[in-house]
Amino acid sequence: MANEIGIPDALHSLKPNAKWATHDYEIEWRDAVQTEPTEAEIDAEVIRLQAEYDSQEYARNRKAEYDQLNQFEMQFDDDRDGTTTWVDKINEIKGRHPK
């Protein structure tokens, strides 16, 4: 599940309320209040955001698998039956997608 972070993501992160637009892959700064970030600031923010996104791949993978489980029913059944099916499944998923 790849996601490429781009300049718009960096601008939203650096200046969340700024006004700007893109035209033919060029940024047009439209904010009279906030200063436009430098190219170096934007590049650094793209790198930071991409690293942050990449570092959470395990969590996205875990969530995709957790969402397929009927966890409340599994917990209820385990409590009723004295089993550990839910815990076993969660540990299996965590083992496939370690931090």
N, C-alpha and C positions, 0 to 999 in steps of 0.2 A: 504494500500500500504506500506508494511513493507520493510525496507532495513536495513540489519545488516552491520555495519561498521566493517572492519577487519584490521589486521596488515598491509596488503599492502596499504590500504587507508591512514593509519597513516604514513607509511614510505613516501608515495608520498607527504603528507602534510608537514612532518617535513624536508625532504631532497628531494625536487622536482627533482633535477638533478642527484641524486646518482645512482650508478650502484649496483644492487643486484638481486638475483634470489631466487626462492623458489624451494625446493626439498623435497618431502614427508612432507609437512607442516613445514619444517625448512627453515629459512632465511639464505642465503649465501651472506654475504657482499662482494661486488666486487669493491668497490670504494677505490682507494688509496689516494684520495684527501680529501674526507669528512669522518668525524668520524662516526661510527655507533651509533645511538641513544641507550640509555639504555632501558632496559625492562620497567622501571618505566616511562620514557618519552613516550615510545610507548603506554603503557597502558593508560596514562593520555590523550594522543592525541586521542586514540580510543574513550574514554569517551567524550571528548570535541566534536569530530566530530559527534558522535551519538546524543548528546544533540542538536547540531546545526541542524542536519537533522530532528530530531523529532520536533523541534520547528517550522519548516516550513511546517508541515503537512497541516495546514489550507490553505496555499498558493498553494500547489500542488492540493488539492481538489478543490479550487476555479478555478484554471487554467483549470482543466479537464472539468469543467462545462462551463467556459467562451468559451473554444475552440469549444463547441457544438453550440454556438450562432452565428447567422449571424449579428454581432454587427453593421456593417456599414449600412446594410439595415434597421435594427431596428432603428438606429439613424435617418436615412433619413426619414423613415416612420413617426417617432415621430415628426420631424421637419415639415414635410408636413401636417400631420394630427392634430398637436397640442396635441399629446398624450405623455405619459411618460412610455410607455411599456419597453423601454430599461433600464431606471433608475430603474423601479420597479423590473425588472428581476435581475439586478445587486445587488440591495439591498436584494432581496430574497436569492440569492446565498451567499452573505456576512453574512446574518443572519444564514444560515445553517452551515457556516464554519467561526466562529468568530476567531479573533486573539487571 
